[in-house]
C-alpha cells in the first residue's frame, strides 16, 4: 500500500515536471529570435531595437542574436537557429531560397548607400583603374560584394577574376585603406564621412552605378527582412507586429538623432563623431517598405546577379510575402 502511494506520488511529480517542461518549451517557442550583423548599416538599427521597446510594446517577446559575420544571419535562418533577420544580405537570401531554404522576404530595409573610394594620393582615378587591383568590401556572398561585382562587370567589363576582393567589416576596411593594404574599397557613405585622417577620392556610388547598369531610377537594396516560412505560417500576427515595430523604430530614429547617437556610443562603443554621423543619415540608410516598386527592384537585382554569374538559381514562388507589411498598417 505504501509502495503504491510512492508510485502515485512519483507519477504525479513526473506529470508536474512534464507540464512545467512543456510550458517552458511553449514559452520558448513564442519568443521571437531576431538576428542581425553587428557592423555595417545593420549595427545602428539593431542597437536601437535592443535599447528601445518598440517590439515589446506590441506584445512581442524577443531575443536578439548578434552575429560578427555579415552572412551569418542568413545561414542561421536557413538552419532554423533564428526566426527573423531584419537586415539579411539580399543576395545571400536569394541564393539560399533558390537552393530550397524555406525563407520568405517580408521587407526591403537597407538601400545600397555605398561608395567606391580610393586614397586621394592613389593613381586610381576611375573604375577602369580597378582592373588587377585589391578592392576592400564586405565578404563574398554579401549584397555589397554582389552589387560591386555586378556593376564592375556590367558597366566596365571588369570580371570577378579581374580584381581581388579583400573582405572586412567597415572598421577593418577603413584600416585597410589607411594602411594601403587595399587599392580601393566599397564602403558605406557614413564610413567615408568618418575617415578623419585619410583623404579619399570617391570613384562613384552604388546608386549611380546601378542606375547606369539598369537604365532606371531604382536604387538597389543590400539588406532585406527575411523570416523562416514555417515561423511565418504559425505566427502571422507576430510578423505584422514585427513590421509595425520596425516602422516605429524607423520613425523614432528620424526624429531623435541625438538619442540614436547616444545609444550607439553606449552599446556599440562608437566615438561621438562617428555615432553622430550615423544618426544624421538614419533616414537615408534605413527603410521599412515593401511596396510593388521595392519587389520589382529586388526581382531586377536577382536577375542581374544571375546574369552576371554572381549567384545561381531561380527565385521560388512565394519568396516575396507582402501579408505582414499589409497587416502592419493597421497596427499603431
C-alpha positions in Angstrom: 0.0 0.0 0.0 2.8 2.4 1.0 4.6 1.4 -2.2 1.5 2.3 -4.2 1.4 5.7 -2.6 5.0 6.3 -3.5 4.4 5.3 -7.1 1.4 7.6 -7.3 3.4 10.5 -5.9 6.2 9.8 -8.3 3.8 9.7 -11.2 2.2 13.0 -10.1 5.6 14.6 -9.7 6.6 13.4 -13.1 3.4 14.8 -14.6 4.1 18.2 -12.9 7.6 18.2 -14.2 6.4 17.3 -17.7 3.9 20.1 -17.6 6.5 22.6 -16.5 8.8 21.5 -19.2 6.0 21.8 -21.7 5.1 25.3 -20.5 8.8 26.3 -20.6 9.1 24.9 -24.1 5.9 26.7 -25.2 7.2 30.0 -23.8 10.4 29.5 -25.6 8.6 28.7 -28.8 6.7 32.0 -28.5 10.0 34.0 -28.2 10.9 35.6 -31.5 14.6 35.1 -32.2 15.9 38.2 -34.1 19.4 38.0 -35.7 21.5 40.8 -37.1 25.1 41.6 -38.1 26.8 43.9 -35.7 28.5 46.0 -38.3 27.6 47.9 -41.5 24.2 49.6 -41.7 22.5 47.0 -39.5 24.5 47.9 -36.4 22.7 51.2 -35.6 19.2 49.9 -36.3 19.9 46.8 -34.2 21.3 48.8 -31.3 18.1 51.0 -31.3 15.8 48.0 -31.4 17.6 46.5 -28.4 17.7 49.7 -26.5 14.1 50.8 -27.0 10.9 48.7 -26.5 9.3 49.2 -30.0 8.8 45.4 -30.3 7.9 44.7 -26.7 5.3 47.5 -26.7 3.4 45.5 -29.4 3.3 42.3 -27.3 6.3 40.5 -28.6 8.8 38.6 -26.5 12.1 38.9 -28.4 15.6 37.5 -28.1 18.3 39.3 -30.1 21.1 37.2 -31.6 24.2 39.1 -32.7 26.5 37.9 -35.5 30.0 39.1 -36.3 29.7 37.7 -39.9 27.5 39.5 -42.5 26.3 36.2 -44.0 25.6 34.5 -40.6 22.0 35.7 -40.1 21.0 34.2 -43.5 22.7 30.9 -42.6 21.1 30.9 -39.1 17.7 31.5 -40.7 18.2 28.6 -43.1 19.3 26.4 -40.3 16.3 27.4 -38.1 18.5 28.9 -35.4 16.7 32.3 -35.6 13.2 33.3 -36.8 13.7 36.7 -38.2 16.6 38.8 -39.7 15.8 42.4 -40.3 18.9 43.1 -42.4 19.9 39.9 -44.1 22.0 40.3 -47.3 19.6 40.2 -50.2 21.9 38.2 -52.5 22.5 35.6 -49.8 18.8 35.2 -49.2 18.2 34.9 -52.9 20.8 32.2 -53.1 19.6 30.2 -50.1 16.0 30.4 -51.2 16.8 29.1 -54.7 18.6 26.2 -53.1 15.4 25.2 -51.2 15.8 27.0 -47.9 12.2 27.7 -46.7 12.6 31.5 -46.4 10.3 34.5 -47.0 11.3 38.1 -47.7 8.8 40.5 -46.0 10.6 43.9 -46.2 13.2 45.8 -48.1 15.2 47.5 -45.4 18.7 48.7 -46.4 19.2 50.6 -49.6 22.8 50.5 -51.0 24.2 53.7 -49.5 27.7 52.7 -50.6 30.6 54.4 -52.4 33.7 53.2 -54.1 36.7 55.2 -52.8 40.5 55.2 -53.2 43.1 57.2 -51.2 43.4 60.7 -52.6 47.1 60.2 -53.4 46.4 57.0 -55.2 46.9 56.7 -59.0 43.4 55.1 -59.2 41.1 57.8 -60.6 38.3 55.8 -62.3 36.7 52.4 -62.2 38.7 51.2 -65.1 41.8 51.5 -62.9 40.5 48.8 -60.6 41.4 46.0 -63.0 44.0 43.8 -61.4 43.7 45.7 -58.0 42.8 44.7 -54.5 39.4 46.1 -53.5 38.1 46.0 -49.9 34.5 45.3 -49.3 32.1 43.1 -47.3 32.8 39.4 -47.8 31.8 37.4 -50.9 28.1 36.4 -50.6 27.2 39.8 -49.1 25.0 42.1 -51.1 27.8 44.7 -51.2 30.1 42.2 -52.9 27.4 41.1 -55.2 26.4 44.6 -56.4 30.0 45.7 -56.7 30.8 42.6 -58.8 27.7 43.2 -61.0 28.4 46.9 -61.7 32.1 46.5 -62.3 31.3 43.7 -64.9 28.2 45.3 -66.4 29.4 48.9 -66.6 33.2 48.4 -67.1 33.8 44.9 -68.3 35.8 44.1 -65.2 35.0 40.5 -64.3 35.2 39.0 -60.8 38.5 37.3 -61.8 40.0 40.7 -62.8 40.3 42.0 -59.3 40.7 40.7 -55.8 38.2 41.1 -53.0 39.7 41.8 -49.6 36.9 41.2 -47.1 36.3 43.0 -43.9 33.7 44.9 -41.8 33.6 48.7 -42.0 36.2 49.3 -39.3 38.7 46.9 -41.0 38.1 48.4 -44.4 38.9 51.9 -43.1 42.1 50.4 -41.7 42.9 48.7 -44.9 42.6 52.0 -46.8 44.7 53.9 -44.3 47.4 51.2 -44.2 47.5 50.9 -48.0 46.5 47.2 -47.8 43.9 47.7 -50.5 43.9 49.9 -53.6 40.3 50.9 -53.2 37.2 50.0 -51.2 33.4 49.8 -51.4 32.3 51.3 -48.1 29.2 53.0 -46.6 29.0 56.7 -47.2 28.9 57.0 -43.4 32.3 55.4 -43.2 33.6 57.9 -45.8 32.4 60.7 -43.6 34.1 59.2 -40.6 37.5 59.0 -42.2 39.3 61.8 -40.5 43.0 61.1 -41.0 42.7 59.8 -44.5 41.6 61.8 -47.5 39.9 59.7 -50.2 38.7 60.2 -53.7 35.2 59.0 -54.5 35.0 57.0 -57.7 31.3 56.6 -57.7 28.3 55.4 -55.7 26.3 52.2 -55.9 23.2 54.2 -56.6 24.6 56.0 -59.6 26.3 52.9 -61.0 23.2 50.8 -60.5 21.1 53.4 -62.4 23.7 53.2 -65.2 23.6 49.5 -65.2 19.8 49.1 -65.1 18.9 52.3 -67.0 16.4 53.1 -64.3 16.0 55.3 -61.3 15.9 52.4 -58.8 18.4 52.2 -56.0 19.3 48.6 -55.1 18.8 47.1 -51.7 21.7 45.4 -49.9 19.5 44.3 -46.9 16.1 42.7 -46.6 14.0 41.4 -43.7 13.6 37.7 -44.0 11.8 35.1 -41.9 11.5 31.3 -41.8 8.5 30.2 -43.8 7.3 27.9 -41.0 7.5 30.6 -38.3 5.6 33.0 -40.6 2.9 30.4 -41.2 2.5 29.8 -37.5 2.8 33.4 -36.3 1.3 35.8 -39.0 0.1 38.3 -36.4 3.5 38.4 -34.7 5.1 39.0 -38.1 2.8 42.0 -38.7 3.7 43.3 -35.2 7.4 43.0 -36.0 7.0 45.1 -39.1 5.0 47.7 -37.1 7.7 47.8 -34.5 10.4 48.3 -37.1 8.4 51.1 -38.7 8.0 52.8 -35.3 11.8 52.5 -34.7 12.5 54.0 -38.1 10.2 57.0 -37.4 11.6 57.5 -33.9 15.2 57.4 -35.1 14.5 60.0 -37.8 13.2 62.4 -35.1 15.7 61.6 -32.4 19.2 61.9 -33.8 20.8 62.8 -30.5 19.2 59.7 -28.8 20.3 57.4 -31.6 23.9 58.8 -31.3 23.8 58.2 -27.5 22.6 54.6 -28.0 25.4 53.9 -30.5 28.1 55.5 -28.2 26.9 53.3 -25.3 26.0 50.0 -26.8 28.3 49.9 -29.9 31.2 51.9 -28.3 31.3 54.3 -31.2 33.1 57.6 -30.8 30.7 60.6 -30.6 31.6 61.9 -34.0 31.0 58.5 -35.7 27.7 58.0 -33.8 26.6 61.5 -34.8 27.4 60.8 -38.5 25.3 57.6 -38.4 22.4 59.3 -36.7 22.4 62.1 -39.3 22.0 59.6 -42.2 19.4 57.4 -40.4 16.7 58.0 -42.9 19.0 57.5 -45.9 20.3 54.2 -44.8 17.2 52.5 -43.3 13.9 51.6 -44.8 10.8 49.7 -43.7 9.0 49.2 -47.0 7.6 46.5 -49.3 5.7 48.3 -52.0 5.4 46.9 -55.5 8.3 49.0 -56.6 10.5 47.5 -53.9 9.7 44.0 -55.0 10.3 44.9 -58.7 13.7 46.3 -57.7 14.6 43.1 -55.8 13.5 40.9 -58.7 15.6 43.0 -61.1 18.5 42.8 -58.7 18.2 39.0 -58.7 18.2 38.8 -62.5 21.3 41.0 -62.7 23.1 38.9 -60.1 22.3 35.7 -62.0 23.1 37.1 -65.5 26.4 38.3 -64.1 27.2 34.9 -62.6 27.2 36.3 -59.0 24.6 33.8 -57.8 22.7 31.0 -59.4 19.1 29.7 -59.3 15.6 30.9 -59.8 13.5 32.8 -57.3 11.0 30.4 -55.8 7.3 31.2 -55.9 6.1 32.9 -52.7 9.5 34.2 -51.7 8.1 37.8 -51.5 5.3 37.8 -48.9 3.5 41.1 -48.5 1.0 39.9 -45.9 2.9 41.1 -42.8 3.6 44.5 -44.4 0.0 45.0 -45.4 -1.4 43.8 -42.0 1.1 46.0 -40.1 -0.6 49.2 -41.5 -3.5 48.7 -39.0 -1.1 48.4 -36.0 -0.1 51.5 -34.2 
